[in-house]
């Protein structure tokens, strides 16, 4: 992740650029440019952080909450009654719908 120092540098650089653009450009265009900069700079920072962590890969899947998804993992379920593993909605062994996910 980024350090707080780098984040502050990006924040103050975007502030300086947006103030400079507001002084040069007329009112509605300067405001639009300043808002655009405040939106684009954090997006660039996040994209840079995600590329360092391994997100935004070739498959298009991001890092996510549980890490990167390889795409070929299938969710398996474990029946709470008979403890058998299956991949459907109901247990093929006992017919129970009580199950938990097993990753």
N, CA, C and O atoms as CSV, one atom per row, in Angstrom:
chain,resi,resn,atom,element,x,y,z
A,1,UNK,N,N,0.836,-1.173,0.000
A,1,UNK,CA,C,0.000,0.000,0.000
A,1,UNK,C,C,0.881,1.236,0.000
A,1,UNK,O,O,2.080,1.164,0.271
A,2,UNK,N,N,0.280,2.348,-0.302
A,2,UNK,CA,C,1.035,3.584,-0.335
A,2,UNK,C,C,1.253,4.119,1.064
A,2,UNK,O,O,0.456,3.895,1.975
A,3,UNK,N,N,2.340,4.822,1.203
A,3,UNK,CA,C,2.576,5.450,2.488
A,3,UNK,C,C,1.793,6.762,2.553
A,3,UNK,O,O,1.370,7.303,1.531
A,4,UNK,N,N,1.618,7.238,3.730
A,4,UNK,CA,C,0.864,8.473,3.945
A,4,UNK,C,C,1.572,9.652,3.301
A,4,UNK,O,O,0.926,10.593,2.838
A,5,UNK,N,N,2.891,9.605,3.271
A,5,UNK,CA,C,3.685,10.686,2.693
A,5,UNK,C,C,3.417,10.818,1.192
A,5,UNK,O,O,3.248,11.928,0.689
A,6,UNK,N,N,3.379,9.702,0.484
A,6,UNK,CA,C,3.123,9.733,-0.959
A,6,UNK,C,C,1.700,10.208,-1.232
A,6,UNK,O,O,1.462,10.948,-2.186
A,7,UNK,N,N,0.754,9.782,-0.393
A,7,UNK,CA,C,-0.623,10.224,-0.568
A,7,UNK,C,C,-0.740,11.733,-0.385
A,7,UNK,O,O,-1.447,12.393,-1.146
A,8,UNK,N,N,-0.056,12.288,0.614
A,8,UNK,CA,C,-0.092,13.733,0.818
A,8,UNK,C,C,0.557,14.486,-0.332
A,8,UNK,O,O,0.094,15.561,-0.711
A,9,UNK,N,N,1.623,13.930,-0.887
A,9,UNK,CA,C,2.263,14.564,-2.046
A,9,UNK,C,C,1.292,14.625,-3.215
A,9,UNK,O,O,1.173,15.664,-3.866
A,10,UNK,N,N,0.592,13.518,-3.492
A,10,UNK,CA,C,-0.403,13.509,-4.570
A,10,UNK,C,C,-1.538,14.487,-4.273
A,10,UNK,O,O,-2.012,15.175,-5.177
A,11,UNK,N,N,-1.974,14.554,-3.026
A,11,UNK,CA,C,-3.075,15.437,-2.658
A,11,UNK,C,C,-2.703,16.899,-2.857
A,11,UNK,O,O,-3.472,17.656,-3.448
A,12,UNK,N,N,-1.534,17.307,-2.371
A,12,UNK,CA,C,-1.135,18.699,-2.500
A,12,UNK,C,C,-0.751,19.048,-3.939
A,12,UNK,O,O,-0.925,20.192,-4.359
A,13,UNK,N,N,-0.234,18.087,-4.695
A,13,UNK,CA,C,0.049,18.347,-6.107
A,13,UNK,C,C,-1.252,18.573,-6.877
A,13,UNK,O,O,-1.328,19.472,-7.715
A,14,UNK,N,N,-2.255,17.778,-6.603
A,14,UNK,CA,C,-3.536,17.979,-7.282
A,14,UNK,C,C,-4.176,19.293,-6.857
A,14,UNK,O,O,-4.814,19.958,-7.673
A,15,UNK,N,N,-4.019,19.677,-5.605
A,15,UNK,CA,C,-4.546,20.956,-5.131
A,15,UNK,C,C,-3.842,22.116,-5.833
A,15,UNK,O,O,-4.501,23.061,-6.267
A,16,UNK,N,N,-2.522,22.058,-5.950
A,16,UNK,CA,C,-1.767,23.127,-6.606
A,16,UNK,C,C,-2.122,23.231,-8.093
A,16,UNK,O,O,-2.271,24.333,-8.623
A,17,UNK,N,N,-2.255,22.102,-8.751
A,17,UNK,CA,C,-2.600,22.118,-10.178
A,17,UNK,C,C,-4.010,22.656,-10.378
A,17,UNK,O,O,-4.253,23.430,-11.304
A,18,UNK,N,N,-4.940,22.253,-9.519
A,18,UNK,CA,C,-6.318,22.730,-9.689
A,18,UNK,C,C,-6.437,24.218,-9.396
A,18,UNK,O,O,-7.203,24.906,-10.070
A,19,UNK,N,N,-5.711,24.737,-8.419
A,19,UNK,CA,C,-5.731,26.176,-8.155
A,19,UNK,C,C,-5.113,26.931,-9.319
A,19,UNK,O,O,-5.617,27.980,-9.720
A,20,UNK,N,N,-4.025,26.404,-9.864
A,20,UNK,CA,C,-3.409,27.041,-11.030
A,20,UNK,C,C,-4.335,27.063,-12.231
A,20,UNK,O,O,-4.406,28.065,-12.942
A,21,UNK,N,N,-5.043,25.968,-12.464
A,21,UNK,CA,C,-5.982,25.933,-13.589
A,21,UNK,C,C,-7.159,26.867,-13.366
A,21,UNK,O,O,-7.670,27.444,-14.325
A,22,UNK,N,N,-7.599,27.030,-12.132
A,22,UNK,CA,C,-8.707,27.949,-11.856
A,22,UNK,C,C,-8.296,29.398,-12.048
A,22,UNK,O,O,-9.135,30.244,-12.356
A,23,UNK,N,N,-7.014,29.695,-11.871
A,23,UNK,CA,C,-6.534,31.061,-12.112
A,23,UNK,C,C,-6.391,31.347,-13.599
A,23,UNK,O,O,-6.579,32.481,-14.038
A,24,UNK,N,N,-6.064,30.330,-14.368
A,24,UNK,CA,C,-5.835,30.530,-15.800
A,24,UNK,C,C,-7.137,30.472,-16.598
A,24,UNK,O,O,-7.388,31.323,-17.452
A,25,UNK,N,N,-7.952,29.477,-16.318
A,25,UNK,CA,C,-9.179,29.262,-17.090
A,25,UNK,C,C,-10.338,30.083,-16.536
A,25,UNK,O,O,-10.352,30.416,-15.351
A,26,UNK,N,N,-11.315,30.413,-17.390
A,26,UNK,CA,C,-12.505,31.111,-16.882
A,26,UNK,C,C,-13.326,30.213,-15.950
A,26,UNK,O,O,-13.064,29.016,-15.833
A,27,UNK,N,N,-14.327,30.814,-15.288
A,27,UNK,CA,C,-15.022,30.173,-14.177
A,27,UNK,C,C,-15.553,28.763,-14.445
A,27,UNK,O,O,-15.106,27.848,-13.752
A,28,UNK,N,N,-16.442,28.512,-15.363
A,28,UNK,CA,C,-16.992,27.144,-15.384
A,28,UNK,C,C,-15.969,26.102,-15.816
A,28,UNK,O,O,-16.012,24.959,-15.361
A,29,UNK,N,N,-15.040,26.499,-16.704
A,29,UNK,CA,C,-14.039,25.541,-17.186
A,29,UNK,C,C,-12.995,25.231,-16.122
A,29,UNK,O,O,-12.550,24.089,-16.009
A,30,UNK,N,N,-12.601,26.228,-15.344
A,30,UNK,CA,C,-11.636,26.012,-14.273
A,30,UNK,C,C,-12.188,25.117,-13.183
A,30,UNK,O,O,-11.473,24.270,-12.648
A,31,UNK,N,N,-13.460,25.301,-12.851
A,31,UNK,CA,C,-14.094,24.468,-11.839
A,31,UNK,C,C,-14.215,23.027,-12.320
A,31,UNK,O,O,-13.965,22.092,-11.560
A,32,UNK,N,N,-14.594,22.851,-13.568
A,32,UNK,CA,C,-14.708,21.494,-14.126
A,32,UNK,C,C,-13.342,20.813,-14.167
A,32,UNK,O,O,-13.228,19.624,-13.869
A,33,UNK,N,N,-12.307,21.566,-14.534
A,33,UNK,CA,C,-10.962,20.989,-14.573
A,33,UNK,C,C,-10.484,20.612,-13.165
A,33,UNK,O,O,-9.850,19.573,-12.984
A,34,UNK,N,N,-10.786,21.453,-12.174
A,34,UNK,CA,C,-10.384,21.163,-10.790
A,34,UNK,C,C,-11.099,19.923,-10.270
A,34,UNK,O,O,-10.476,19.078,-9.627
A,35,UNK,N,N,-12.389,19.803,-10.535
A,35,UNK,CA,C,-13.121,18.610,-10.114
A,35,UNK,C,C,-12.604,17.366,-10.831
A,35,UNK,O,O,-12.509,16.293,-10.235
A,36,UNK,N,N,-12.275,17.516,-12.098
A,36,UNK,CA,C,-11.718,16.396,-12.851
A,36,UNK,C,C,-10.391,15.926,-12.280
A,36,UNK,O,O,-10.129,14.725,-12.213
A,37,UNK,N,N,-9.562,16.860,-11.874
A,37,UNK,CA,C,-8.265,16.501,-11.295
A,37,UNK,C,C,-8.452,15.803,-9.949
A,37,UNK,O,O,-7.760,14.828,-9.655
A,38,UNK,N,N,-9.387,16.300,-9.129
A,38,UNK,CA,C,-9.628,15.661,-7.840
A,38,UNK,C,C,-10.244,14.279,-7.988
A,38,UNK,O,O,-10.177,13.475,-7.057
A,39,UNK,N,N,-10.838,13.988,-9.129
A,39,UNK,CA,C,-11.375,12.649,-9.386
A,39,UNK,C,C,-10.320,11.751,-10.002
A,39,UNK,O,O,-10.229,10.577,-9.641
A,40,UNK,N,N,-9.519,12.270,-10.921
A,40,UNK,CA,C,-8.552,11.451,-11.665
A,40,UNK,C,C,-7.340,11.074,-10.819
A,40,UNK,O,O,-6.873,9.939,-10.910
A,41,UNK,N,N,-6.819,11.974,-10.009
A,41,UNK,CA,C,-5.607,11.667,-9.236
A,41,UNK,C,C,-5.790,10.490,-8.273
A,41,UNK,O,O,-4.932,9.608,-8.250
A,42,UNK,N,N,-6.865,10.431,-7.476
A,42,UNK,CA,C,-7.032,9.243,-6.619
A,42,UNK,C,C,-7.224,7.957,-7.422
A,42,UNK,O,O,-6.796,6.887,-6.989
A,43,UNK,N,N,-7.867,8.055,-8.590
A,43,UNK,CA,C,-8.013,6.862,-9.426
A,43,UNK,C,C,-6.657,6.358,-9.910
A,43,UNK,O,O,-6.415,5.151,-9.945
A,44,UNK,N,N,-5.779,7.279,-10.282
A,44,UNK,CA,C,-4.430,6.884,-10.688
A,44,UNK,C,C,-3.670,6.251,-9.527
A,44,UNK,O,O,-2.951,5.268,-9.708
A,45,UNK,N,N,-3.832,6.816,-8.343
A,45,UNK,CA,C,-3.172,6.267,-7.166
A,45,UNK,C,C,-3.660,4.852,-6.871
A,45,UNK,O,O,-2.860,3.968,-6.563
A,46,UNK,N,N,-4.977,4.638,-6.965
A,46,UNK,CA,C,-5.526,3.304,-6.703
A,46,UNK,C,C,-5.086,2.305,-7.753
A,46,UNK,O,O,-4.767,1.161,-7.430
A,47,UNK,N,N,-5.066,2.730,-9.014
A,47,UNK,CA,C,-4.638,1.822,-10.084
A,47,UNK,C,C,-3.180,1.422,-9.887
A,47,UNK,O,O,-2.808,0.269,-10.106
A,48,UNK,N,N,-2.370,2.372,-9.477
A,48,UNK,CA,C,-0.956,2.081,-9.233
A,48,UNK,C,C,-0.796,1.109,-8.062
A,48,UNK,O,O,0.029,0.197,-8.114
A,49,UNK,N,N,-1.589,1.309,-7.008
A,49,UNK,CA,C,-1.524,0.418,-5.843
A,49,UNK,C,C,-2.019,-0.970,-6.207
A,49,UNK,O,O,-1.427,-1.963,-5.785
A,50,UNK,N,N,-3.098,-1.062,-6.986
A,50,UNK,CA,C,-3.639,-2.364,-7.365
A,50,UNK,C,C,-2.686,-3.112,-8.291
A,50,UNK,O,O,-2.589,-4.336,-8.208
A,51,UNK,N,N,-1.991,-2.410,-9.159
A,51,UNK,CA,C,-1.042,-3.094,-10.033
A,51,UNK,C,C,0.149,-3.626,-9.237
A,51,UNK,O,O,0.726,-4.651,-9.596
A,52,UNK,N,N,0.512,-2.944,-8.174
A,52,UNK,CA,C,1.591,-3.449,-7.314
A,52,UNK,C,C,1.162,-4.671,-6.513
A,52,UNK,O,O,1.976,-5.549,-6.227
A,53,UNK,N,N,-0.134,-4.727,-6.146
A,53,UNK,CA,C,-0.634,-5.850,-5.353
A,53,UNK,C,C,-1.000,-7.044,-6.212
A,53,UNK,O,O,-1.222,-8.131,-5.679
A,54,UNK,N,N,-1.069,-6.880,-7.507
A,54,UNK,CA,C,-1.392,-7.998,-8.375
A,54,UNK,C,C,-2.807,-7.975,-8.899
A,54,UNK,O,O,-3.211,-8.914,-9.586
A,55,UNK,N,N,-3.566,-6.961,-8.612
A,55,UNK,CA,C,-4.909,-6.825,-9.150
A,55,UNK,C,C,-4.854,-6.273,-10.557
A,55,UNK,O,O,-3.774,-5.954,-11.052
A,56,UNK,N,N,-5.993,-6.153,-11.207
A,56,UNK,CA,C,-6.108,-5.680,-12.584
A,56,UNK,C,C,-5.226,-6.490,-13.513
A,56,UNK,O,O,-4.552,-5.930,-14.377
A,57,UNK,N,N,-5.225,-7.790,-13.344
A,57,UNK,CA,C,-4.378,-8.665,-14.149
A,57,UNK,C,C,-4.935,-8.877,-15.535
A,57,UNK,O,O,-5.796,-8.127,-15.994
A,58,UNK,N,N,-4.433,-9.919,-16.208
A,58,UNK,CA,C,-4.864,-10.218,-17.561
A,58,UNK,C,C,-6.307,-10.698,-17.601
A,58,UNK,O,O,-7.014,-10.459,-18.580
A,59,UNK,N,N,-6.750,-11.370,-16.545
A,59,UNK,CA,C,-8.104,-11.910,-16.541
A,59,UNK,C,C,-9.146,-10.844,-16.251
A,59,UNK,O,O,-10.337,-11.097,-16.427
A,60,UNK,N,N,-8.736,-9.654,-15.810
A,60,UNK,CA,C,-9.668,-8.582,-15.529
A,60,UNK,C,C,-10.242,-8.616,-14.130
A,60,UNK,O,O,-11.028,-7.740,-13.770
A,61,UNK,N,N,-9.872,-9.599,-13.332
A,61,UNK,CA,C,-10.378,-9.664,-11.966
A,61,UNK,C,C,-9.455,-8.881,-11.060
A,61,UNK,O,O,-8.233,-8.947,-11.195
A,62,UNK,N,N,-10.034,-8.150,-10.150
A,62,UNK,CA,C,-9.245,-7.365,-9.221
A,62,UNK,C,C,-8.798,-8.186,-8.036
A,62,UNK,O,O,-8.999,-9.399,-7.994
A,63,UNK,N,N,-8.189,-7.517,-7.074
A,63,UNK,CA,C,-7.721,-8.207,-5.891
A,63,UNK,C,C,-8.862,-8.732,-5.048
A,63,UNK,O,O,-8.845,-9.889,-4.629
A,64,UNK,N,N,-9.842,-7.902,-4.799
A,64,UNK,CA,C,-11.009,-8.325,-4.052
A,64,UNK,C,C,-10.738,-8.462,-2.562
A,64,UNK,O,O,-9.629,-8.216,-2.089
A,65,UNK,N,N,-11.762,-8.855,-1.843
A,65,UNK,CA,C,-11.654,-8.968,-0.387
A,65,UNK,C,C,-10.906,-10.221,0.025
A,65,UNK,O,O,-10.174,-10.203,1.014
A,66,UNK,N,N,-11.077,-11.318,-0.720
A,66,UNK,CA,C,-10.433,-12.583,-0.383
A,66,UNK,C,C,-9.212,-12.868,-1.244
A,66,UNK,O,O,-8.783,-14.019,-1.322
A,67,UNK,N,N,-8.643,-11.871,-1.885
A,67,UNK,CA,C,-7.476,-12.075,-2.732
A,67,UNK,C,C,-7.880,-12.240,-4.186
A,67,UNK,O,O,-9.042,-12.048,-4.545
A,68,UNK,N,N,-6.926,-12.592,-5.009
A,68,UNK,CA,C,-7.210,-12.716,-6.430
A,68,UNK,C,C,-7.960,-14.005,-6.701
A,68,UNK,O,O,-7.728,-15.028,-6.058
A,69,UNK,N,N,-8.846,-13.936,-7.647
A,69,UNK,CA,C,-9.652,-15.083,-8.023
A,69,UNK,C,C,-9.050,-15.694,-9.272
A,69,UNK,O,O,-8.897,-15.010,-10.283
A,70,UNK,N,N,-8.708,-16.959,-9.218
A,70,UNK,CA,C,-8.087,-17.596,-10.365
A,70,UNK,C,C,-9.092,-17.919,-11.455
A,70,UNK,O,O,-8.690,-18.163,-12.593
A,71,UNK,N,N,-10.375,-17.931,-11.156
A,71,UNK,CA,C,-11.399,-18.139,-12.160
A,71,UNK,C,C,-11.824,-19.587,-12.318
A,71,UNK,O,O,-12.933,-19.837,-12.790
A,72,UNK,N,N,-10.992,-20.554,-11.945
A,72,UNK,CA,C,-11.348,-21.955,-12.123
A,72,UNK,C,C,-11.769,-22.619,-10.820
A,72,UNK,O,O,-11.951,-23.836,-10.785
A,73,UNK,N,N,-11.925,-21.857,-9.761
A,73,UNK,CA,C,-12.366,-22.433,-8.492
A,73,UNK,C,C,-13.873,-22.572,-8.501
A,73,UNK,O,O,-14.583,-21.667,-8.938
A,74,UNK,N,N,-14.360,-23.697,-8.020
A,74,UNK,CA,C,-15.778,-23.961,-7.962
A,74,UNK,C,C,-16.181,-24.074,-6.501
A,74,UNK,O,O,-15.478,-24.690,-5.701
A,75,UNK,N,N,-17.307,-23.480,-6.160
A,75,UNK,CA,C,-17.764,-23.510,-4.777
A,75,UNK,C,C,-18.349,-24.887,-4.487
A,75,UNK,O,O,-19.210,-25.376,-5.218
A,76,UNK,N,N,-17.878,-25.493,-3.431
A,76,UNK,CA,C,-18.395,-26.788,-2.977
A,76,UNK,C,C,-19.187,-26.539,-1.702
A,76,UNK,O,O,-18.891,-25.609,-0.951
A,77,UNK,N,N,-20.173,-27.353,-1.464
A,77,UNK,CA,C,-21.000,-27.238,-0.269
A,77,UNK,C,C,-20.856,-28.500,0.571
A,77,UNK,O,O,-20.631,-29.590,0.046
A,78,UNK,N,N,-20.988,-28.335,1.874
A,78,UNK,CA,C,-20.953,-29.454,2.811
A,78,UNK,C,C,-22.305,-29.513,3.506
A,78,UNK,O,O,-22.767,-28.526,4.079
A,79,UNK,N,N,-22.925,-30.666,3.449
A,79,UNK,CA,C,-24.227,-30.872,4.089
A,79,UNK,C,C,-24.048,-30.840,5.603
A,79,UNK,O,O,-23.126,-31.458,6.135
A,80,UNK,N,N,-24.922,-30.126,6.288
A,80,UNK,CA,C,-24.836,-30.033,7.742
A,80,UNK,C,C,-25.444,-31.247,8.440
A,80,UNK,O,O,-25.200,-31.461,9.627
A,81,UNK,N,N,-26.230,-32.042,7.719
A,81,UNK,CA,C,-26.866,-33.208,8.317
A,81,UNK,C,C,-25.959,-34.426,8.221
A,81,UNK,O,O,-25.654,-35.064,9.229
A,82,UNK,N,N,-25.522,-34.752,6.978
A,82,UNK,CA,C,-24.735,-35.974,6.794
A,82,UNK,C,C,-23.260,-35.714,6.498
A,82,UNK,O,O,-22.490,-36.662,6.346
A,83,UNK,N,N,-22.854,-34.446,6.413
A,83,UNK,CA,C,-21.454,-34.054,6.227
A,83,UNK,C,C,-20.859,-34.540,4.905
A,83,UNK,O,O,-19.666,-34.837,4.845
A,84,UNK,N,N,-21.655,-34.624,3.862
A,84,UNK,CA,C,-21.126,-35.012,2.549
A,84,UNK,C,C,-20.902,-33.758,1.708
A,84,UNK,O,O,-21.632,-32.775,1.840
A,85,UNK,N,N,-19.886,-33.798,0.839
A,85,UNK,CA,C,-19.569,-32.664,-0.028
A,85,UNK,C,C,-20.285,-32.829,-1.359
A,85,UNK,O,O,-20.321,-33.915,-1.937
A,86,UNK,N,N,-20.858,-31.718,-1.833
A,86,UNK,CA,C,-21.549,-31.725,-3.121
A,86,UNK,C,C,-21.506,-30.320,-3.703
A,86,UNK,O,O,-21.004,-29.396,-3.064
A,87,UNK,N,N,-22.035,-30.155,-4.925
A,87,UNK,CA,C,-21.971,-28.857,-5.575
A,87,UNK,C,C,-23.347,-28.320,-5.950
A,87,UNK,O,O,-23.418,-27.349,-6.702
A,88,UNK,N,N,-24.420,-28.888,-5.476
A,88,UNK,CA,C,-25.744,-28.435,-5.844
A,88,UNK,C,C,-26.462,-27.728,-4.722
A,88,UNK,O,O,-25.866,-27.377,-3.703
A,89,UNK,N,N,-27.772,-27.518,-4.922
A,89,UNK,CA,C,-28.580,-26.841,-3.930
A,89,UNK,C,C,-29.026,-27.751,-2.806
A,89,UNK,O,O,-29.076,-27.334,-1.648
A,90,UNK,N,N,-29.348,-28.980,-3.134
A,90,UNK,CA,C,-29.742,-29.938,-2.103
A,90,UNK,C,C,-28.726,-31.071,-2.054
A,90,UNK,O,O,-28.031,-31.344,-3.032
A,91,UNK,N,N,-28.652,-31.715,-0.915
A,91,UNK,CA,C,-27.711,-32.814,-0.740
A,91,UNK,C,C,-28.207,-34.036,-1.526
A,91,UNK,O,O,-29.360,-34.438,-1.366
A,92,UNK,N,N,-27.356,-34.632,-2.371
A,92,UNK,CA,C,-27.791,-35.802,-3.125
A,92,UNK,C,C,-27.914,-37.060,-2.255
A,92,UNK,O,O,-28.556,-38.036,-2.645
A,93,UNK,N,N,-27.304,-37.022,-1.097
A,93,UNK,CA,C,-27.306,-38.192,-0.224
A,93,UNK,C,C,-28.562,-38.274,0.646
A,93,UNK,O,O,-29.216,-39.314,0.726
A,94,UNK,N,N,-28.892,-37.116,1.313
A,94,UNK,CA,C,-30.036,-37.147,2.236
A,94,UNK,C,C,-31.160,-36.191,1.830
A,94,UNK,O,O,-32.246,-36.260,2.407
A,95,UNK,N,N,-30.940,-35.316,0.872
A,95,UNK,CA,C,-31.973,-34.404,0.394
A,95,UNK,C,C,-32.138,-33.145,1.237
A,95,UNK,O,O,-33.082,-32.387,1.018
A,96,UNK,N,N,-31.252,-32.903,2.188
A,96,UNK,CA,C,-31.351,-31.739,3.039
A,96,UNK,C,C,-30.889,-30.484,2.306
A,96,UNK,O,O,-29.999,-30.539,1.457
A,97,UNK,N,N,-31.499,-29.362,2.641
A,97,UNK,CA,C,-31.077,-28.080,2.054
A,97,UNK,C,C,-30.188,-27.295,2.992
A,97,UNK,O,O,-29.748,-26.202,2.636
A,98,UNK,N,N,-29.910,-27.803,4.161
A,98,UNK,CA,C,-29.018,-27.129,5.109
A,98,UNK,C,C,-27.587,-27.442,4.743
A,98,UNK,O,O,-27.167,-28.598,4.786
A,99,UNK,N,N,-26.828,-26.403,4.378
A,99,UNK,CA,C,-25.454,-26.600,3.919
A,99,UNK,C,C,-24.623,-25.384,4.238
A,99,UNK,O,O,-25.152,-24.316,4.546
A,100,UNK,N,N,-23.318,-25.553,4.161
A,100,UNK,CA,C,-22.384,-24.448,4.312
A,100,UNK,C,C,-21.408,-24.504,3.153
A,100,UNK,O,O,-21.152,-25.570,2.593
A,101,UNK,N,N,-20.865,-23.347,2.795
A,101,UNK,CA,C,-19.928,-23.274,1.677
A,101,UNK,C,C,-18.546,-23.723,2.128
A,101,UNK,O,O,-18.110,-23.421,3.239
A,102,UNK,N,N,-17.867,-24.447,1.251
A,102,UNK,CA,C,-16.516,-24.930,1.530
A,102,UNK,C,C,-15.620,-24.466,0.392
A,102,UNK,O,O,-15.774,-24.917,-0.743
A,103,UNK,N,N,-14.687,-23.572,0.687
A,103,UNK,CA,C,-13.825,-23.013,-0.357
A,103,UNK,C,C,-12.531,-23.769,-0.471
A,103,UNK,O,O,-11.688,-23.429,-1.302
